[in-house]
């Protein structure tokens, strides 16, 4: 590529200052999209700005690249609290040196190996692409080494950060630098308005189909990306190199904006994954535009129409190959996403089945307790203790805090009942909370009788509305019932968890229970169990891969933050855009829970999701 003549260059100092300011401003904006505060951004126009400036103004302007890159990285590191000034300055200097080396290397290779101008022949475009790919490796490798060496980036993320860095720089070099170089030599001339309006209309139609949301169902918008490639090809043949580079830039701006907002065929679970996929497509667009524009230039320079027509065959073959690539990408990606959705559905069903099956097991334990009362004239405290001990609930029923019996007591029998329990070896026994009520349901037995459960002894569960609702439901139906979300009496100030209770009604022996009124009259009390939700889920979901999902379980049928009963907090990130989300209803002893299941980065990393078609597909 021919070097620029000195007459085109501004003064060196002015050029350095202007380049540093422009580089800094664009870099600061681009670093807002960096991966996990690493300053590695998948969108990096500064690389193309630097290369164009160095090709026009010469290697002395490299100082402007260094200053702009150093200032942008330093202020971003410090502003994000990633590192204090000293270490941040050192790492920023190393990164800036890599950015400067990238631009100088790409500029040197372009001048050294491109004969004439970049768009004089396809070979010149190929050399420029190769120079961009290699130069970006230098910047990415040096930057990642500095980040890992300083401890800002953990070693296991080095590969992801390197790929993000390299693709962002490559895309900036291929999209921005050729456009700026073409704008430098552009001269105003008479505008063909008809051709211009047609070009804009085609761009609007192709962009709308790919990113407008009309074809999102079934991901048909992936197929529409080929329309954008065809648009670039048309711009290259109708408007030459400036048309091709302008079209590529327009597609880049639109697609980046749409993808950041979760629109279009490249939108995935995270912004970084989305933009990495998009980088591959933009690189393909840029290379296609450069090669076709260079082919057009050579055809126009050749003598005779036959030569011009002959130059169309390679372009047609190129577009046919790109069409096949896009089609293969679409079907492969659709199959991968289908398999991922099936796997996610399996996990959601496993969660639903595991919870409901485990609660069914607990229900049987409570029914066994009722059977003990049905078979006895009176169940003594020691007999109840023996029954609970035989269940070994700490081992076989994780999450259950105990198994108890709450007896129904009328206001008239209250004092007699208190004296009876005190005589049974509990001299401090009394009802709580205090107060006169028409009837009470005192917790009489609760095993194991440890420190937590002692606090619940004598508690009148009818006095609390949520518990009372479930108890009345169980009494009237004759079936087990589960309460809504409550704070258990067993909870202390440490390791607080959401709780609930399960009730099974116990009726007086021989009393009729064939109607609701009869059951209300025959009620003796309730066999019940209190549950701590985190402990319960830890046992119930042991066979479920919870690292792959963010799971929240809500009381009721609404996803309401106030109703959260359980959350595997380590996997739930508030700002993470989960690719798969499902609300799973669960029926537990007639009560409704809703499980909200979302895919995590672990799940999505395990999915072999094809990237968008890129230059490597060629």
N, C-alpha and C positions, 0 to 999 in steps of 0.2 A: 504494500500500500504506500503510495507516494507520501512523503513528508510534506507538511504544510510549509508554505513559504513564510519567511520572517515577517513579511508585511502584514500577514493576517493576525499576528500575535499582538495582544495588548502588552503593556509593560509587565515585566515579570512579577513585580511586587503587587501591583493591582490585580493581576490575574490570580495570584496565590490567595489574596484576601477575599476576592469575590468567590473563588472556588471553595474556600474554607467555609464561608458563610452559607453558600448554597448547600454544600455537602452536610453541614451541621443541621440546618433546618430540615432537610429531607430525611436525614438519618434519625433525628429525634422523633419525627412522625412515624417512621418505619419501626423504630424500636418499641412502639406501643403494641406491636403485634409479635414481639419476641416470645420465644418458647420458655415458659416458666422462669422469667427473670434472668435468662442466660445471656441476653443481648444477641441471641442468634435469631434472626427474623426470616421467615419464608418470603417476605416481600422486601426487596432491597434495591430500589432504584438508584441509590448512591453509587453502586458499582458501575452502572452504565454512564452516569454523569461523569464520574472520574475518568473512565476510559475515553469518552468523547473529548473531554478537556485535554487529556494528555496527548491524544492524537492531533489535536489542533494546536495546542500551545507548547507542546514539547515536555520532556521529562522534568524540567525544573518546576512545573506546577505540581509535582508530586508532594511538595511540602504542604500545599493547600489541602490535599487529600488527608495527609497525616494530621494536620491541625484540626480539621473538621471532624474526622473520625475520633480523635482523642477526646475532644470536648464533648461530643455527643455521648460516647460510651461512659466517660467519667461522670457526667451529670446524671445519666440514667442509673448507673450503679449506685451512686450516693443517694439519689432521690428515692430509689426503691428499697434502700436500706440493706442492699446486698453485701456491701463491704464498706469499711471506713475509707477516708480519703487516701491514706498511704497505699494500702494494697490495691484499691480501686484505680489509683493513678498508674501503678505499675502494669496491671492487667490491661488497662485502656491503652497504654503506650504500645504494648505488644500487639494488641488487636489492630491499632492504627497502623503499625508497621506492616502487618499482613495486608490490610486494605490498600496501602500504598504500593506494596510489592505486587499485588494482584493487578492493579491498573498499569503499572510500569511493564510487567511481563506481557500482558495482553497487548499493550501498545507496541512494544518491541517486536513481538511475533507478527503482528499485523503488518508493520512496516517492512519487516524482513522478508516475509514469505508471500505477501499479496502483491502481484504485479499489477500496477495501475490502481484503479479504484475497486472498492469492495464489490460493487454491483456490475463490474465489467464482464464477469463470467461466473458461472456456478462454482468454479474452482476457488475463486476468491471468497465466496460465501462459506464454502466448506472450511477453508483455512481459518476464517474469522471464528466460526463455531468451535473449531478445535482449540484455538487460542483461548476462547472464553472458558471452555470446559477445564482446561489445564490450569489456567490462571486462578480460577475460583477454588481449585483444590489447595493452592498455596495459602490463600486467605483462610479457608475453612480449617485446614490442618493446624495452622499457627494459632488461630483463635481458640480452637477447642483445646489445644495443648495448654494454652495459658489459663483457660477456665478450669480445666481439670487439675492442673498443677497448683492453682491457688486455692482449690477446695470449693470454689463457687459452684461447680458442676460435679456431682458424684460420678465416679468412673463408669457405672452401669448405664448412664445416660449419654455417654460420649458419642455413641453411634447415632442416636437420634438427633443430637445437637449438631453433629457434623453434617448429616444429610440435610437438615433444615438450613444450615448456613450455606452449604454448597449450592443447593437448588435456588435459594433466594438470590445469591450472587449471580449464578448463571442466568437466571431469568432477567435480572436487571441488566446484565451485559448484553443479552440478545435482543431485548425489547427496547431499552432506552438509548443505548449508544448509537445504533443505526439510525434511529429517528432523529436524534440531535445532529448527526453528521449530514443527513439529508436536508434538514431545515437550514443548516448553515449555507448550503449551496443553492437553496431555493430562491427563485426570482418570481415576483408577481407577474402573471400574464392573464390574458383573457380567460374568464371562467366559463366553462360549458355547464350552464345551470341545469340543463336537462340531465346530463350525465351525473352531476353532483346530487341532484334530488333522487335519482334512481339508486345511486350508491347508498345514500342515507336510508332510503326506504328498505333496501335489502338488509342493511345492518340492523335496522329496527326490527324487521320481521324475524331474522335469524336469532337475534338476541332475546326477543320476546319469547320465542318458542323454547329456547334453551334455559332461560332464567326467569321467565315471567310467572311460572307456577302452573300454567295451563296443562302441561304434560307431565306433571310430577307423578301422577298415578302410574304405577308400573315402571317408573323411571324411564319413560320414553324420552324424557329430556336429554338423556345421555346420547341418544341417536341424533338429536338436533345439534350436538356440538359439531358434527360434520358440516352442517350448514355454515357454521362460522369459518371453518377451514375453506370451504368453497367461496365464501365472501372474500377472504384474504386473497385467494387465487384470482378472483375477478378484479379486485382492487389492484393487484400486481400487474395484470395484463392491460387494464384500462388506464391506470394512472402511474405505472412504473414504480420505482423504488420508494418514492415518497408516499404513494398510495398504499403500498404493502406495509411499510413501517407505521404509517398513521392508522391503518386498519388494525394492525396488531396491538398498537397502544390503546386504541379505543376499546377493543375486546378485553384487554388486560384490566383497564380501569373498571369497566362494567362488571366483569366476572369476579374481580377481587371484592368489590363492594357487595355484590349479591352473595358471594360465598361467606363473607364475614357475618352477614345477617341470616345465614342458614338457608339460603335459597339456591336452587340450581343443582345440577348433577354432581357437583364436587363437594357439596356440604356433607360433612360427616360429624362424628360425635364431638370432636374437638376442633377448634379453629386451626391449630397447627397441622393436624392430619388433613383437614380440608384444603388448606393452602399449599401443602406439599403436593397433593394430588393435582391441584390447579397449576402449580409450577410446571409440572411435566407437560400439561396440555399447552400452556403458553409458550414453552420452549419449542414445542412442535409447530405451533402457529408461526412463531418468529422464523424458524428455519425454513418452513414452507414458503413464507412470503419472500425471504431473501433469495432462495434458490429460484423461485419462479420469476421474480423481478430480474434477477441476473440473467436468466434464460431469455427473458423478453428483450433485455438490453442487447444481448449478443445477437439475437435474431434480427432486431431492427438495424444493427450495425452491419449485418451480413448483406451481401448483394443478392437480389432476386427473391421473388415471393416463394419459390420452392423451398428455400432455406428457412424462411419464416414459418411455412407450414410444417416443415419437418421438425422444427423446434417444439411444436405443440404435442408431439407424441410422447416425449419423456414426461411432460407435465401431466398429460392424461394418465399415464401409467402411475405417476406419483399419487395423483388424487385417488385412483382406483385402489392403490395399496393402502392409503390412509382410510378410505371407506371401509375396507375389509378389517383394518385394525380397530376402528371405532365399533364396528359390528361385533367383532370378537370380544372386545372389552365389555360391551353392553351385556351380552349373554353370559359371559363368565362372571361379571359382577352380580348379575341378577341371580345366578345360581348360588353364588357365595352368600348373598344376603338372605336367600330363602333358607339355606342350611343354618345360618346364624339365627334367623327368626325361629326356626324349629327347635334349635337347642335352647334358646331363651324361653320358649313356651314350655319345654320340658322342665326347666328349672322352676318356673312359676308353678307348674302343676305339682312338682315334688314338694314345694313349700306348702301348698294347699293341702295335699294329702298327708304330709308328715304332721302338720299341726292338728288336723281333724282326727287323724288316727290316734295321736297321742292323747288328745282330750277324751276320745272314746275309751281309752284304757283307764284314765282317771275316773271317768264316769262309772265304770264297772267297780272300781274300788269303793266309791260312795254307795253304790247299790248293795255291795256286800255288807257295808255298815248298816244299812237299813234292814237287810235280812237278819242281822243279829238282833235288832230290836223286835222284828216281827216274830222271831222264834223264842223270845224271852218275855217273862212277865215283867222283869225289871233288869236292866243292864247296869251292873255296878261299875264303879270307876276302874277297878282292877281288871275287870273283864274287857272294858274298852281299851285299856292299855295293852293287854295281851293281843287283842285283835290288830291294833295298829302296829305293834312290834312284829307281828307275823308277816306284815306286808313289806317290811324293811324299806320304808318309803325313801330314805336318803339315797338308797342305791337304785331302786326300781322306779321311783317316781320323782325324778329331778324337777325342781321348780315348785313343788307342793310344800307348803310351810308346815303342814300338819293335817290331821284328820280330827274333826270335832263333832260334838253334838250340842245343838242349841235348843233348849226346851222352852216351849210356850208356857207362859205364866200369866194368870189373870191378876188384876189389881187386888182382888180379895185374897189371893193365895200368895201374894208377894212376901210378906213377913214370914209365913210358915216355910216358904221355899228357902229363904235366906238362912234361917235357923237350921234347916235340914242339911244344907251344903256345908255350913260351918261345923256341924257335928260330924260331917264326913271327913274331917281332917283339914279344913281350910278356914281357920278362925277369922281371917281378915276379909272373907268374901262379902261382896255387896254388888248391887247393880250399878252400872255406870253407862252413860251419864246420869246424874241425879235428876229427879223430877218425877212427878206423878203422871202415869199414862194408863190408858184403859187396859193394855196388855203389854207384856214384855217377851222378848226372846233372848233369854240369858245364855251366854256361852257357858255350858256346864262342864263338858269334857273337851279337852284339846291335847292331843299327843302328837309328837313328844312334848312333854311338859317342861320345856327349857325356858331360858330367860326371856326370849322373844315372845313365846306363847303365853307366859304368865301374865304379860301386860293385857292380853285379850280376855282373860277369864272374867266373867260377869258382864261383859259388854252386851248391851241391848242393841242388836243389829236392826230391830224395827225402828230405832230412833234416827237412823240415817236413811235418807230417801232413796239413794241408788241401791243399797242393799235391800231395803224393804220392797222395792219394786220387783226385784228378782225373786225374793222369798214368796211374795203373794202370787207371782206367776207360777212358781213351782207348786205352791199349796193348791191352787185352783185347778191346775192341769194334771197334777199327780206325777209329773215328769221332772227330770233334772232341769235346772235353769242356771244361767250364768249371769252375774251382775255386770254392770258397766264398769268403767274405770274408776277405781277408788284408791285411797291411801290406806294401806293395811294398818291395823293396830300394832302389828309386829315391827313396823318400820321404826328405825332410830335415825339419828342424824347422819349416819354414815351409809354410803352406798344405797341411796334411796332409789327405789324402782317403782314403776307403775304396778298396781295390783288389781285383782278381781277375785271373786268368790264363786264357787259352784255349790248349789244346794240341791238336795234330794229330800222330799217330804217324808216324814214318818207319821203314820196315823195310829190311833189306838187300836189294839188288837180286837178283831171281831166287829169293828164299827163299819157301817156301810159307807162306801166311797164311790158310788155309782153316779152321783151328780156333783156339780160344783158346790152346792149348798151343803151336801153331805160331807164332802171333803173339808170344807171350811170348819164344820162343826167337829169333825173327827181328828183334826190336826193335833199331834202330840209335840212335834218339834221338827228339827231339820238335821240330818247328817250333812256336814258341809266341809269344804276345804278352801283355805286361802292360798292364792298363788302370787308369787313375784314373777313378773313377766320376763325379765332378762334371764333369770335362772331357768324358767320354763323353756324358753326358746333355745337356750344353750343345749338342753337335753333333747328337745324335740327335733332340732334341725342339724343334728350331728352329721347326718349323711348327705346334707345339701351343701353344694359348693357356694358358700356365702361370699367368698372372695370375688366371685364373678358378678354379684348383684349388690345394689344398695336396696335394703329391705326395710320398709317401715310398715308397722301394723297399727291400724287405727280402730278405735272403738266405734262401732256403728258402720253405716254405709257411705259416709262422706270422708274425703281426704281433708281433714281439718287438723292443723297443727296443734290445737288444744286437746285433740283426742288421741295423740300419739301414745301408744302403749309400749312399743318396742322399736328400736332402730339399731342396726349394726353400724354404729357411728364411724368406725374406721374406714368403711367403704363409701360413705355418703359425703359428697362434696357439693356444697350449695351452688357453686358456679359451674358445675360440670354439665355440659349439654348431652344427656344420655341418649344414645341412639334408639334403644328399645325401652319402652315404658308400658307397664300393664297393671291394671287394677284387678285384683283377684278377690272375689267374695268368699268368705268362709262362714259356715254355719257351725256354731259351737253350742250344743245343748240349747238350741232354739234362739241363741243370741247371734247377732251379725257382727263380724269383724271384716275389715277391708285391708288386704295386704297390697301395698304399692311396691312393685318390683321394678327396678331400673338397672339397666346394664352398666357396668363399670369399665374403666380402662383395662382391667385385667381380662374381662370378657372380650372386649373389642380387639385387644392385642392378640388374643388367641384365634381370632377370625382371620383367615387368609384372604383379606379383601384386596382385590386387584387395584393397582394404581390406575390413574387415567393413562390413556395412550400418550407416550412421550417420545422423545427423540430416540430412546433406546429401542422402541418398537420398530423403528425403521431398519 
